[in-house]
């Protein structure tokens, strides 16, 4: 079999769906073939790295999995008797250490060889393993089951592009086979998501990403070569990139959900009409939802709780604002150590802070600002264009436009 990148080639689906037939038959009759499920996942993960350019990253994935296995097993065993905060924070730090090293090497701070750790899926595996450790601290995960942990970490459908699942939720699904009627519904849902994913990924994403977006980039760069600091072509660059990013990412997520359903796992959805959001906070409740909720639960809420518990700042509005900036700055740095990722995070944090201030203003001045279909439509249009502006920063094209002309 050839080297296959997840969901990048229609042939991938042929091989994968054929491999999943025995698993689907077992689920239909109420049986989970756990060994076969693990085998299929390992085979398709192996195929990702089955060439000279990726063989080192395959080894890195194995070492990384062993590292996270030891950390999760060690902390959950420790947590049964003790609850020392320093041990918890130390374990979390060790869990995120590999991806921190990857980001630092990508920024040229550490040796470039550390970039081998940047194998496909390390971001999402880090969210899974670190989230599991945090769940263990909270008491949601009480026991360590080696096989279930490996099934969770190496669950192939969501390895490369998410969604980000929680161990406690995944283990509940994976422990038993779904009822037959429910599994039939899951297969029907999977079929719909596969077809919609093909439209998103192989038609719309291709059109915007390979045809429209590059064209507008070239026109903008033509102005840049003539010494222009700004170009009106940046407007269609933002629109086309925003469309490409949505259809590409949403397409991958639909594929991941469809294959998860075939395997009897109801992974969380990632998109819910995000471009129809009325404010930036609602946008993050609809866009890359599993990532947004992960940061909300494990970064934002914990930072707010810590500040209130320590009474560093008494004003709750100020606490929330600071937490927005911490949360979104961490999210920006997770994407990479570049100025445009940092600015992207700060722009979204600012949007959230302004939105909260606007809500407080409306509550204080009731009746001053009307609430009707026009104002709702205006809010959607305003939010959409703010998001596109942040995506123009996020895509990194401005870095090329301004600094590499």
LINDAKA-V606352 format. One record per run of one state. SS is the DSSP state (alpha for helix, beta for strand, coil for the rest). FROM is the first residue (numbers start at 0). LEN is the number of residues. If there is no record, write none. Layout:
# LINDAKA-V606352
SS	FROM	LEN
SS	FROM	LEN
This chain:
# LINDAKA-V606352
coil	0	9
alpha	9	19
coil	28	5
alpha	33	15
coil	48	6
alpha	54	25
coil	79	5
alpha	84	22
coil	106	5
alpha	111	6
coil	117	4
alpha	121	17
coil	138	7
alpha	145	8
coil	153	2
alpha	155	3
coil	158	8
alpha	166	9
coil	175	4
alpha	179	46
coil	225	7
alpha	232	30
coil	262	11
alpha	273	3
coil	276	3
alpha	279	5
coil	284	4
alpha	288	22
coil	310	5
alpha	315	20
coil	335	3
alpha	338	26
coil	364	8
alpha	372	22
coil	394	2
alpha	396	7
coil	403	2
